[in-house]
Amino acid sequence: MNVKTVLILLVLALATIFALVCVLLTRGRAPSPCQHRPPGQEDTDAGQSLVFADLTPEELLQVVRYLRGHLGVPLVDASRAKPSDNCIASVAVQVPAKAEVLRFLDAGGARPPREALAVLHFGNQPDPNVTEYVVGPLPTPAYHRDVTVQKYGGKVPYHRRPVTGREYVDINVLIQRELRKAPRFLAACCESDGTDLTILTTAPRGFKSGDRATWFVLFHAVTGTGYYLSPVGLEVLVEHRDLHVSRWWLRQVFYNGRYFASTRELEDAFLADSLEVVRMQKPRADRVLGSMRPRRPPGSPGLLQYEPQGPRYSVRDNRVTYQGWSITFGMDPNSGPRLFNVRYRGERIVYELSLQEALALYGSNCPGGMSTRYLDGSFGIGRFAYELVRGLDCPYTATYVDRHYLVESETPKTNQNSLCIFEHDAALPLRRHFSDSHSSYYGGLRKNTLVIRTVSTLINYDYIWDFMFHGSGAVEVRVHATGYISSAFFHGQGTNYGNRVGPHTLGTMHLHHIHYKVDLDVDGQLNSLETQDMAYELAKDPWSLENTFERPYLRRERLEREDEAAFPLNAPMPRYLSFASPKPNKWGHPRSYRIQISSFAGEHLPVSSSMERSISWGRYQLAVTRRKEEEPTSTSIYNQNDPWTPTVAFADFIDNETITNEDLVAWISVGFLHIPHAEDVPNTVTVGNGVGFFLKPYNYFNEDPSVDSPDSVYFSGEQDAGACGANPLACLPPTAACAPHLPPFRYGGFLNLSLAPPPGGL
């Protein structure tokens, strides 16, 4: 062995020893904590977004104090009010008129007065009714005005009021009293004395205006699991229209395909051995159908998303900014999440984007299921948006925001951490290209998206509401459905209405239809509606005139009136439909935003139905109307309990007015037909159960705005792609070699449950 070889081996040995020493010295040492770098976007809002802000707990209390001192009538706290009492049903922000807001935001005008909308139930007066007052100015109210007639064209009859938690409690007391009249039947059918059975409301509550009679479905109640999959076959019809609870009564009883006048008649039929009884064992917590308890011990932790240098978005008050986006967010206790003043690169794209309603319409051969048409806004889509679970409902390191509301109480409630905001890496390129011709290079951009999310639990279903903002200038709106299916007792020809998912459980078919309001302002308020689609034309080849071929060409059309712009649900619609500005882009095309809908909705209720007008928004997958201050919403919380004479009928909005160069609103319906099956137990999964729409720039810019993204990647074949200076992806190993700060896991989502009974689930 020569000297040179020895020296080489010695150098290699020393290098190996040095490497081993480094490993030993660093073993067990935690990586350094990530250093937060504030996002670079300058905030120029100066508090303007607060013009849309939800009311604070202090403001809600000020409105309650004012009403108590200035209405001149006795008020009972709604949490214990009887139908014959007066009470404050709810208080929420009254959003100012658009013209006032735009004068303030865009023209330096005065800030509009801050006001509240208070809904009161007046049961203790000769003409019981529901009255709505605007109260202001906040924070120190000095006036109130009745806006009921202005909004609805007349008084709101008292029978249209939503059912309160106290009313459900009183109904449950009545049902329990009646169940005690059939003790032997209950023992035989259900191993129960009735006290361990729970009830589920249906709606609407009758067949004509003025009715208030509700079918309640009874289930075995098992602590720690959803009772919705354990029907016992018993359903009762409760008449509760009278203002005096003592006059409520049980009108009818249903069991296993038969109807009875009372529970006593049901008991007599059982004792006479003339009743077919399905004997069911009381479910055990460890074996009950639909249990969500883990069946395996926890495994290794899954993926964790974190920001090595902190969030790249900024949240201040009710406004979030992110890479050119500015969005103001809020939550209506009834209709749920809503956004205002959505801007991209300083230009307003959307003035208002708000959820309007969520319909669930069922089929069954049991009375409760066959008559159910839930309008979830009347129950409270925003009110029942509870605390989100960190690391599951949203990324662990997301920003979580509290929401406050005042409903059925004179004390504000807080759903803490009930809205989350985060940046999402879709693990998909927003755009990319690998060049293997002429020159060698790679260019691309990750699809990173800002997400605003909340989740509403409406009895059995959980709706995940997402609003997403892309680097291409597109807005994506999506809803996923999960939670428990609603079920019926399996009997007779039940499979005509669903699939059997348990020994005595029928998963009943239903449809979900969701409605949104989208007030687009594309390069200004005045827009027109343009459509584009394709057709084929037969053409001769111009170079020889001997051959013919089918050539696709573009059909463009500008729709002039509202009737033309109302597209029936599930009917063909132009593939490209855009809100167009009269101003062109650099290439001479109108600056536009395209509406692209992704939905597989079931069939709308037949127009001949006596209650169809109350959900007439569901006739259309898209309807474009002129914006009117007197048409703020497509529905009403009063439509649920009187759908036969709807307080708001969306069909009336479409009256063939011109829609050329006007302030326009797009009303969008999305949804899906759900036929429950075995895999819906324990819960419906979100996979394949998401629908929504996009708002996409269409000639709005002169090129894709994402070319300005600091996340863009480009390197050529001549460059060293592993060099940080040439490729930002190569900078990740040192940049991300830090430990994220994870706050301790805490959850307080159950705190308000005892104060706000779920609708019908008692």
PAVEXTOR-25498 format. One record per residue (C-alpha): residue in three letters; x, y, z; residue number from 1. Coordinates in steps of 0.25 Angstrom, whole numbers, plus 2048, in hexadecimal, padded with zeros to 3 digits. Example, Ala and Ser with C-alpha at 12.3 -4.5 7.8 and 13.67 -1.06 7.14 Angstrom:
BEGIN
residuo:xx:yy:zz:num
ALA:831:7EE:81F:1
SER:837:7FC:81D:2
END
This chain:
BEGIN
residuo:xx:yy:zz:num
MET:800:800:800:1
ASN:806:80D:7FC:2
VAL:806:81A:804:3
LYS:7FC:821:7FB:4
THR:7F2:816:7FE:5
VAL:7F5:816:80D:6
LEU:7F2:825:80D:7
ILE:7E5:824:805:8
LEU:7E0:819:80F:9
LEU:7E4:822:81B:10
VAL:7DC:82E:815:11
LEU:7D0:825:813:12
ALA:7D1:81F:821:13
LEU:7D2:82D:827:14
ALA:7C6:832:81F:15
THR:7BE:826:824:16
ILE:7C2:829:833:17
PHE:7BE:837:831:18
ALA:7B1:834:82B:19
LEU:7AE:82A:837:20
VAL:7B2:834:841:21
CYS:7A8:83E:83B:22
VAL:79D:834:83B:23
LEU:7A0:830:84A:24
LEU:7A0:83F:84E:25
THR:793:842:847:26
ARG:78C:836:84B:27
GLY:780:839:854:28
ARG:781:848:852:29
ALA:774:84D:84D:30
PRO:773:856:841:31
SER:773:865:843:32
PRO:765:86B:843:33
CYS:760:871:836:34
GLN:761:880:835:35
HIS:755:887:832:36
ARG:756:891:826:37
PRO:74A:89A:825:38
PRO:743:89A:817:39
GLY:747:8A5:80E:40
GLN:73A:8AA:809:41
GLU:737:8B8:80E:42
ASP:72A:8BA:816:43
THR:723:8C7:811:44
ASP:715:8C3:816:45
ALA:715:8CD:822:46
GLY:709:8C6:828:47
GLN:700:8C7:81D:48
SER:6FC:8B9:81D:49
LEU:6F6:8BB:82A:50
VAL:6EA:8C1:823:51
PHE:6E6:8B2:820:52
ALA:6EA:8AC:82E:53
ASP:6E1:8A3:836:54
LEU:6DC:8A9:843:55
THR:6E5:8A8:84F:56
PRO:6E0:8A2:85C:57
GLU:6E0:8B0:862:58
GLU:6D7:8B5:856:59
LEU:6CE:8AA:857:60
LEU:6CC:8AD:866:61
GLN:6C9:8BC:863:62
VAL:6BE:8B8:859:63
VAL:6B8:8AF:863:64
ARG:6B8:8BA:86E:65
TYR:6B3:8C4:864:66
LEU:6A7:8BB:860:67
ARG:6A3:8B8:86E:68
GLY:6A3:8C7:872:69
HIS:69C:8CC:866:70
LEU:691:8C3:860:71
GLY:688:8C4:86B:72
VAL:684:8B6:86C:73
PRO:688:8AB:876:74
LEU:693:8A2:870:75
VAL:696:894:875:76
ASP:6A4:88E:872:77
ALA:6A2:885:866:78
SER:6A9:879:86C:79
ARG:69D:878:875:80
ALA:692:87F:86E:81
LYS:685:878:86B:82
PRO:67E:87B:85E:83
SER:674:884:865:84
ASP:680:88D:869:85
ASN:688:898:862:86
CYS:696:896:860:87
ILE:6A3:89A:859:88
ALA:6A5:88F:84F:89
SER:6B2:894:849:90
VAL:6BB:8A0:847:91
ALA:6C5:8A1:83B:92
VAL:6CC:8AC:833:93
GLN:6C4:8B3:829:94
VAL:6CE:8B5:81D:95
PRO:6CC:8C3:818:96
ALA:6C7:8C5:80A:97
LYS:6D1:8C3:7FF:98
ALA:6D1:8D1:7FA:99
GLU:6D4:8D7:807:100
VAL:6E0:8CD:809:101
LEU:6E6:8D0:7FC:102
ARG:6E5:8DF:7FE:103
PHE:6ED:8DC:80B:104
LEU:6F7:8D2:805:105
ASP:6FA:8D8:7F8:106
ALA:6F6:8E7:7F8:107
GLY:6FA:8EB:806:108
GLY:6EC:8ED:80B:109
ALA:6E7:8EC:819:110
ARG:6E7:8DE:820:111
PRO:6D9:8D9:820:112
PRO:6D3:8D8:82E:113
ARG:6D5:8CB:835:114
GLU:6C7:8C4:837:115
ALA:6C1:8B7:83B:116
LEU:6B5:8AE:837:117
ALA:6AD:8A9:842:118
VAL:6A2:89F:840:119
LEU:697:89E:84B:120
HIS:68C:894:84D:121
PHE:680:89B:853:122
GLY:677:890:858:123
ASN:671:898:864:124
GLN:668:8A2:85C:125
PRO:65B:8A1:855:126
ASP:661:89F:847:127
PRO:66D:896:849:128
ASN:678:898:83F:129
VAL:687:899:83C:130
THR:68D:8A7:83B:131
GLU:69A:8AB:836:132
TYR:6A1:8B8:83B:133
VAL:6AD:8BF:836:134
VAL:6B4:8C5:842:135
GLY:6BF:8CF:842:136
PRO:6C9:8D6:842:137
LEU:6D2:8CD:849:138
PRO:6D9:8CC:853:139
THR:6CF:8D5:85A:140
PRO:6C1:8D3:854:141
ALA:6B8:8DE:853:142
TYR:6AD:8DA:849:143
HIS:6A5:8CE:844:144
ARG:69C:8CD:838:145
ASP:693:8C2:834:146
VAL:697:8BC:826:147
THR:68E:8B0:825:148
VAL:684:8B6:81B:149
GLN:68F:8BC:813:150
LYS:697:8AF:812:151
TYR:68B:8A5:810:152
GLY:67F:8AE:80C:153
GLY:677:8AB:818:154
LYS:678:8A5:826:155
VAL:67E:898:829:156
PRO:674:88E:82E:157
TYR:678:888:83C:158
HIS:676:87A:837:159
ARG:682:87C:82D:160
ARG:68C:87E:839:161
PRO:697:874:83A:162
VAL:695:869:845:163
THR:69E:86D:851:164
GLY:6A6:864:85A:165
ARG:69B:867:865:166
GLU:690:862:85C:167
TYR:698:855:859:168
VAL:699:853:868:169
ASP:68A:854:86A:170
ILE:687:84B:85F:171
ASN:690:841:865:172
VAL:689:842:872:173
LEU:67C:83F:86B:174
ILE:682:833:863:175
GLN:687:82D:870:176
ARG:67A:82F:877:177
GLU:673:828:86B:178
LEU:67D:81C:86A:179
ARG:67A:819:879:180
LYS:66C:814:874:181
ALA:673:809:86C:182
PRO:67C:802:876:183
ARG:67B:7F4:872:184
PHE:67C:7F7:863:185
LEU:689:7FF:866:186
ALA:68F:7F4:86E:187
ALA:68C:7EA:863:188
CYS:690:7F1:857:189
CYS:69C:7F9:85C:190
GLU:6A0:7F4:86A:191
SER:69D:802:86F:192
ASP:693:80A:878:193
GLY:694:816:86E:194
THR:69E:81F:876:195
ASP:6AA:819:86F:196
LEU:6A4:81C:861:197
THR:6A7:829:85A:198
ILE:69F:831:850:199
LEU:6A3:837:842:200
THR:69B:842:83C:201
THR:696:843:82E:202
ALA:692:84F:826:203
PRO:689:855:820:204
ARG:67E:854:82A:205
GLY:671:851:823:206
PHE:66B:853:815:207
LYS:666:861:815:208
SER:668:86F:81A:209
GLY:666:870:829:210
ASP:669:861:82C:211
ARG:673:85E:837:212
ALA:672:84F:839:213
THR:67F:848:838:214
TRP:683:839:837:215
PHE:68E:835:841:216
VAL:696:828:83E:217
LEU:69A:820:84A:218
PHE:6A8:819:84B:219
HIS:6B0:812:856:220
ALA:6B9:81B:85D:221
VAL:6C7:816:85F:222
THR:6D1:81F:866:223
GLY:6DD:822:85E:224
THR:6D8:81F:850:225
GLY:6CE:824:846:226
TYR:6C0:81F:848:227
TYR:6BC:822:83A:228
LEU:6BE:814:836:229
SER:6B6:80D:841:230
PRO:6A7:810:83E:231
VAL:69D:807:846:232
GLY:692:808:83C:233
LEU:68A:812:844:234
GLU:686:820:83F:235
VAL:67C:82A:845:236
LEU:675:836:840:237
VAL:674:842:849:238
GLU:66A:84D:848:239
HIS:671:859:84E:240
ARG:66A:865:847:241
ASP:663:86B:853:242
LEU:66A:875:85B:243
HIS:667:86E:868:244
VAL:670:862:86A:245
SER:665:85B:872:246
ARG:65D:85A:866:247
TRP:667:852:85D:248
TRP:664:844:85A:249
LEU:668:837:853:250
ARG:660:836:846:251
GLN:665:829:841:252
VAL:66F:81E:843:253
PHE:676:815:839:254
TYR:67C:808:83B:255
ASN:682:7FE:831:256
GLY:679:802:826:257
ARG:66C:804:82E:258
TYR:665:811:833:259
PHE:65E:813:841:260
ALA:656:81E:847:261
SER:65E:81E:854:262
THR:669:816:85C:263
ARG:65E:810:864:264
GLU:658:80A:857:265
LEU:665:805:854:266
GLU:666:7FE:861:267
ASP:659:7F8:860:268
ALA:65C:7F2:852:269
PHE:669:7EC:858:270
LEU:661:7E6:864:271
ALA:657:7E1:85A:272
ASP:662:7DA:853:273
SER:65E:7E1:846:274
LEU:66B:7E9:844:275
GLU:677:7E3:83D:276
VAL:682:7E7:846:277
VAL:691:7E7:842:278
ARG:698:7E4:84F:279
MET:6A5:7EC:850:280
GLN:6B0:7EB:85A:281
LYS:6B5:7F8:860:282
PRO:6C2:7FB:859:283
ARG:6CF:7FA:861:284
ALA:6D9:805:860:285
ASP:6E4:7FC:85B:286
ARG:6DB:7F5:851:287
VAL:6D2:800:84C:288
LEU:6D1:802:83D:289
GLY:6D8:80F:839:290
SER:6E2:810:845:291
MET:6EE:819:841:292
ARG:6F7:814:84D:293
PRO:704:80F:847:294
ARG:706:801:845:295
ARG:715:801:845:296
PRO:720:808:84E:297
PRO:726:814:848:298
GLY:731:812:83D:299
SER:73C:81B:83A:300
PRO:739:82A:837:301
GLY:734:82E:829:302
LEU:739:839:821:303
LEU:73B:847:827:304
GLN:73A:854:81F:305
TYR:741:860:825:306
GLU:747:86D:820:307
PRO:756:86D:823:308
GLN:756:87C:824:309
GLY:748:87E:829:310
PRO:73B:881:822:311
ARG:73C:888:815:312
TYR:72E:88E:817:313
SER:729:898:821:314
VAL:71C:899:829:315
ARG:718:8A6:82F:316
ASP:70A:8A7:835:317
ASN:701:8A2:82A:318
ARG:70A:8A3:81F:319
VAL:715:899:819:320
THR:71F:89D:80F:321
TYR:728:893:806:322
GLN:731:895:7FA:323
GLY:728:8A0:7F4:324
TRP:71B:89C:7FA:325
SER:713:8A3:804:326
ILE:706:89D:80A:327
THR:6FC:8A1:814:328
PHE:6F5:896:81B:329
GLY:6E9:894:825:330
MET:6DF:88A:829:331
ASP:6D0:88C:829:332
PRO:6C9:884:835:333
ASN:6BE:87F:82B:334
SER:6C4:87E:81D:335
GLY:6D3:87C:821:336
PRO:6E0:880:81B:337
ARG:6E1:88C:812:338
LEU:6EC:895:80C:339
PHE:6EC:8A3:808:340
ASN:6F5:8AD:800:341
VAL:6FE:8A2:7FA:342
ARG:709:8A9:7F2:343
TYR:715:8A3:7EA:344
ARG:721:8AD:7E7:345
GLY:719:8B8:7ED:346
GLU:70D:8B6:7E4:347
ARG:6FF:8B2:7E9:348
ILE:6FB:8A5:7E3:349
VAL:6EF:8A1:7EC:350
TYR:6E7:8AA:7F5:351
GLU:6E0:89F:7FC:352
LEU:6E1:890:7FC:353
SER:6D7:88A:805:354
LEU:6D1:87C:808:355
GLN:6C2:87E:808:356
GLU:6BC:870:80B:357
ALA:6BE:861:80C:358
LEU:6B2:858:809:359
ALA:6B1:849:80C:360
LEU:6A5:843:806:361
TYR:6A2:834:80A:362
GLY:69A:828:805:363
SER:695:81D:80E:364
ASN:689:814:811:365
CYS:689:819:81F:366
PRO:681:826:821:367
GLY:68D:82E:827:368
GLY:696:82B:81C:369
MET:68C:82C:811:370
SER:688:83A:815:371
THR:696:840:818:372
ARG:69B:84C:811:373
TYR:6A5:853:81A:374
LEU:6A9:861:817:375
ASP:6B5:862:820:376
GLY:6B6:871:820:377
SER:6AA:871:82A:378
PHE:6B1:868:833:379
GLY:6BE:870:833:380
ILE:6C9:86D:829:381
GLY:6D2:877:830:382
ARG:6CD:875:83E:383
PHE:6D1:866:83D:384
ALA:6DF:868:838:385
TYR:6E6:863:844:386
GLU:6F5:863:848:387
LEU:6FE:85C:83E:388
VAL:707:851:842:389
ARG:716:856:840:390
GLY:71E:84C:837:391
LEU:711:845:831:392
ASP:707:84F:82D:393
CYS:712:859:829:394
PRO:721:858:829:395
TYR:727:858:837:396
THR:72E:866:835:397
ALA:722:86D:82E:398
THR:71D:87A:834:399
TYR:710:878:83C:400
VAL:706:883:83E:401
ASP:6FA:884:848:402
ARG:6EC:887:843:403
HIS:6E1:88D:84C:404
TYR:6D2:88D:84B:405
LEU:6C6:890:853:406
VAL:6BA:886:850:407
GLU:6AF:881:859:408
SER:6B6:888:865:409
GLU:6B9:896:86A:410
THR:6C7:892:86D:411
PRO:6D1:891:861:412
LYS:6D8:884:85E:413
THR:6E5:881:858:414
ASN:6E9:876:84F:415
GLN:6F8:877:852:416
ASN:701:873:847:417
SER:6F6:870:83D:418
LEU:6FC:876:831:419
CYS:70A:873:82C:420
ILE:713:879:822:421
PHE:71F:872:81C:422
GLU:728:871:80F:423
HIS:726:863:809:424
ASP:731:85C:800:425
ALA:728:854:7F6:426
ALA:734:84B:7F2:427
LEU:731:84F:7E4:428
PRO:737:859:7DB:429
LEU:72F:865:7D8:430
ARG:736:865:7CA:431
ARG:743:85E:7C5:432
HIS:74A:85A:7B9:433
PHE:757:852:7B6:434
SER:75D:855:7A9:435
ASP:764:84B:7A1:436
SER:764:851:793:437
HIS:76C:85D:78E:438
SER:771:860:79C:439
SER:772:859:7A9:440
TYR:76B:860:7B5:441
TYR:760:85E:7C0:442
GLY:757:868:7C5:443
GLY:74B:867:7CF:444
LEU:744:86C:7DB:445
ARG:73E:864:7E7:446
LYS:72F:865:7E9:447
ASN:72F:86C:7F6:448
THR:721:871:7FA:449
LEU:71C:87A:806:450
VAL:710:872:80C:451
ILE:705:878:815:452
ARG:6FD:86D:81B:453
THR:6F2:86A:825:454
VAL:6EA:85E:828:455
SER:6DB:85E:82C:456
THR:6D5:852:834:457
LEU:6C6:852:830:458
ILE:6C0:847:838:459
ASN:6C6:83B:832:460
TYR:6CD:841:826:461
ASP:6DB:848:826:462
TYR:6DD:852:81B:463
ILE:6EB:857:818:464
TRP:6EB:865:812:465
ASP:6F7:869:80A:466
PHE:6FB:876:803:467
MET:708:875:7FC:468
PHE:711:87F:7F5:469
HIS:71B:87B:7EA:470
GLY:727:882:7E5:471
SER:721:882:7D7:472
GLY:716:88C:7DC:473
ALA:70C:882:7DD:474
VAL:702:880:7E9:475
GLU:6FD:872:7EC:476
VAL:6F1:86F:7F5:477
ARG:6EF:861:7F9:478
VAL:6E6:859:803:479
HIS:6E8:84B:808:480
ALA:6DE:843:80F:481
THR:6E1:839:81A:482
GLY:6DB:835:828:483
TYR:6D0:82B:82A:484
ILE:6C5:827:820:485
SER:6B7:828:825:486
SER:6B0:81B:825:487
ALA:6A2:815:826:488
PHE:69E:808:82C:489
PHE:69F:7FD:821:490
HIS:691:7F7:81E:491
GLY:689:7F3:812:492
GLN:68E:7F8:805:493
GLY:698:801:80B:494
THR:6A3:7FE:801:495
ASN:69A:807:7F7:496
TYR:6A0:812:7FF:497
GLY:6AE:80F:802:498
ASN:6B7:803:807:499
ARG:6B7:7FB:813:500
VAL:6C3:7FE:81B:501
GLY:6C0:7F7:828:502
PRO:6B7:7EC:82E:503
HIS:6AB:7F6:82F:504
THR:6B1:802:829:505
LEU:6AE:808:81B:506
GLY:6B7:813:816:507
THR:6AD:81C:80F:508
MET:6B0:822:802:509
HIS:6B1:831:802:510
LEU:6B6:83D:7FA:511
HIS:6BF:849:7FF:512
HIS:6BD:856:7F8:513
ILE:6C6:862:7FC:514
HIS:6C3:870:7F7:515
TYR:6CD:87C:7F7:516
LYS:6CD:88A:7F3:517
VAL:6D8:890:7EB:518
ASP:6D8:89F:7E9:519
LEU:6E3:8A0:7DF:520
ASP:6E9:8AE:7DC:521
VAL:6F2:8AC:7D0:522
ASP:6FA:8B8:7CD:523
GLY:6EF:8C0:7D3:524
GLN:6E1:8BE:7D7:525
LEU:6DB:8BF:7C9:526
ASN:6DC:8B1:7C2:527
SER:6D5:8A9:7B7:528
LEU:6D3:89A:7B6:529
GLU:6DA:893:7AA:530
THR:6DA:885:7A6:531
GLN:6E4:87D:79D:532
ASP:6E3:86F:798:533
MET:6E6:866:78C:534
ALA:6E0:861:780:535
TYR:6E4:85A:773:536
GLU:6E4:860:765:537
LEU:6E6:858:759:538
ALA:6F1:85E:751:539
LYS:6F9:85C:744:540
ASP:708:85B:745:541
PRO:70C:869:73F:542
TRP:719:864:738:543
SER:712:85A:72F:544
LEU:703:85C:730:545
GLU:702:84D:72E:546
ASN:700:848:73D:547
THR:6F6:84B:748:548
PHE:6F9:84B:757:549
GLU:6F2:84E:764:550
ARG:6F8:85A:76A:551
PRO:6F4:85F:778:552
TYR:6F1:86E:77A:553
LEU:6EE:877:785:554
ARG:6DF:87C:788:555
ARG:6DF:889:790:556
GLU:6D2:88F:795:557
ARG:6CF:89A:79F:558
LEU:6C2:897:7A7:559
GLU:6B9:8A3:7A8:560
ARG:6AF:8A0:7B2:561
GLU:6AD:898:7BF:562
ASP:6A4:88D:7B9:563
GLU:6AF:889:7B0:564
ALA:6B9:889:7BB:565
ALA:6B1:87F:7C4:566
PHE:6B7:871:7C1:567
PRO:6AE:865:7C6:568
LEU:6B4:85B:7CF:569
ASN:6BB:850:7C7:570
ALA:6B8:856:7BA:571
PRO:6C3:859:7AF:572
MET:6CA:866:7B2:573
PRO:6D4:86D:7AA:574
ARG:6E2:868:7AE:575
TYR:6E8:876:7AF:576
LEU:6DF:880:7B6:577
SER:6E6:88D:7BB:578
PHE:6E3:89A:7C2:579
ALA:6E9:8A4:7B8:580
SER:6EE:8B2:7BA:581
PRO:6EC:8BD:7AF:582
LYS:6FB:8BF:7B0:583
PRO:704:8B7:7A7:584
ASN:711:8B0:7AB:585
LYS:71E:8B3:7A3:586
TRP:719:8A9:798:587
GLY:70C:8B0:796:588
HIS:703:8A6:79E:589
PRO:6FA:8AA:7A9:590
ARG:700:8A8:7B6:591
SER:6F8:89D:7BC:592
TYR:6F6:892:7C7:593
ARG:6F1:885:7C3:594
ILE:6E7:87D:7CC:595
GLN:6EA:86E:7CB:596
ILE:6E1:864:7D3:597
SER:6E5:856:7D8:598
SER:6D8:84F:7DD:599
PHE:6D0:842:7DC:600
ALA:6C3:847:7E2:601
GLY:6B7:83E:7E3:602
GLU:6A9:843:7DD:603
HIS:6A3:84F:7E2:604
LEU:695:84E:7E9:605
PRO:68A:84E:7DE:606
VAL:685:85C:7DC:607
SER:677:857:7DE:608
SER:67A:854:7ED:609
SER:673:85D:7F7:610
MET:680:861:7FE:611
GLU:689:862:7F1:612
ARG:689:871:7F1:613
SER:690:872:7FF:614
ILE:69C:86B:7F8:615
SER:69A:870:7EA:616
TRP:6A9:874:7EA:617
GLY:6AB:865:7E8:618
ARG:6A5:866:7DA:619
TYR:6B2:86C:7D5:620
GLN:6C0:868:7D4:621
LEU:6C3:876:7D1:622
ALA:6BA:883:7D1:623
VAL:6C0:891:7CE:624
THR:6B7:89D:7D3:625
ARG:6B9:8AB:7D5:626
ARG:6BE:8AE:7E3:627
LYS:6B3:8B5:7EC:628
GLU:6B5:8B9:7FA:629
GLU:6A7:8B3:7FD:630
GLU:6AB:8A6:7F8:631
PRO:6B6:8A3:801:632
THR:6B4:894:803:633
SER:6AE:889:7FB:634
THR:6A6:883:807:635
SER:6A1:886:815:636
ILE:6A2:87F:822:637
TYR:693:87F:822:638
ASN:692:877:816:639
GLN:694:86A:81D:640
ASN:688:86A:826:641
ASP:67F:870:81B:642
PRO:684:86C:80E:643
TRP:676:86C:808:644
THR:676:87C:809:645
PRO:684:87F:808:646
THR:689:88C:80F:647
VAL:694:88D:804:648
ALA:692:886:7F6:649
PHE:69E:887:7EE:650
ALA:696:884:7E1:651
ASP:691:892:7E2:652
PHE:69F:898:7E1:653
ILE:69F:894:7D2:654
ASP:696:89E:7CB:655
ASN:69D:89F:7BE:656
GLU:6A4:8AC:7C1:657
THR:6AF:8B0:7B8:658
ILE:6BD:8AB:7BC:659
THR:6C6:8B3:7B3:660
ASN:6D0:8BC:7BA:661
GLU:6C9:8BB:7C7:662
ASP:6CD:8B7:7D5:663
LEU:6CB:8A8:7D5:664
VAL:6CA:89C:7DE:665
ALA:6CC:88E:7DB:666
TRP:6C4:884:7E3:667
ILE:6CA:876:7E3:668
SER:6C5:869:7E7:669
VAL:6CD:85D:7E9:670
GLY:6CA:84F:7EF:671
PHE:6CA:840:7EE:672
LEU:6C0:834:7EF:673
HIS:6C4:82B:7FB:674
ILE:6BF:81D:7FB:675
PRO:6C5:818:808:676
HIS:6CD:80A:808:677
ALA:6D4:801:811:678
GLU:6E1:80A:810:679
ASP:6D9:816:816:680
VAL:6DB:80F:823:681
PRO:6DF:814:82D:682
ASN:6E0:821:825:683
THR:6DF:826:816:684
VAL:6ED:829:811:685
THR:6F1:836:80A:686
VAL:6F7:82E:7FE:687
GLY:6EE:831:7F2:688
ASN:6E5:839:7FB:689
GLY:6EA:847:7F7:690
VAL:6E3:851:7EE:691
GLY:6E5:860:7EB:692
PHE:6E9:86A:7E1:693
PHE:6F5:872:7DC:694
LEU:6F6:881:7D9:695
LYS:701:882:7CF:696
PRO:708:88D:7C7:697
TYR:704:88D:7B9:698
ASN:70C:898:7B1:699
TYR:70B:8A0:7BE:700
PHE:71B:8A1:7BE:701
ASN:724:8A2:7B2:702
GLU:72B:895:7B6:703
ASP:72A:88B:7C2:704
PRO:72D:894:7CE:705
SER:734:888:7D5:706
VAL:741:88B:7CD:707
ASP:744:896:7D7:708
SER:743:88B:7E3:709
PRO:750:88B:7EB:710
ASP:74E:87C:7EC:711
SER:751:87A:7DD:712
VAL:75C:870:7D9:713
TYR:764:870:7CC:714
PHE:771:869:7C9:715
SER:778:865:7BC:716
GLY:780:859:7B8:717
GLU:78D:862:7B9:718
GLN:78A:866:7C7:719
ASP:78D:85E:7D4:720
ALA:77F:85B:7D9:721
GLY:785:858:7E6:722
ALA:78A:866:7E9:723
CYS:781:86F:7F2:724
GLY:784:87B:7E9:725
ALA:77F:874:7DC:726
ASN:773:86C:7E2:727
PRO:76B:871:7EF:728
LEU:767:862:7F1:729
ALA:776:85F:7F4:730
CYS:775:869:800:731
LEU:76B:861:807:732
PRO:774:857:80E:733
PRO:77B:862:816:734
THR:76F:86B:817:735
ALA:766:860:81D:736
ALA:770:85A:826:737
CYS:768:85F:832:738
ALA:75E:85B:83C:739
PRO:750:861:83A:740
HIS:74A:867:847:741
LEU:73D:85E:84A:742
PRO:734:864:854:743
PRO:72E:85B:85E:744
PHE:722:853:85A:745
ARG:715:859:861:746
TYR:706:857:85D:747
GLY:6FA:85E:863:748
GLY:6F0:85B:858:749
PHE:6E7:855:862:750
LEU:6E5:861:86B:751
ASN:6D9:867:865:752
LEU:6D1:85A:863:753
SER:6C9:85A:870:754
LEU:6C5:868:86D:755
ALA:6C1:866:85E:756
PRO:6B9:859:85C:757
PRO:6BB:853:84E:758
PRO:6AE:855:846:759
GLY:6A5:849:849:760
GLY:6B0:840:84F:761
LEU:6AC:840:85D:762
END
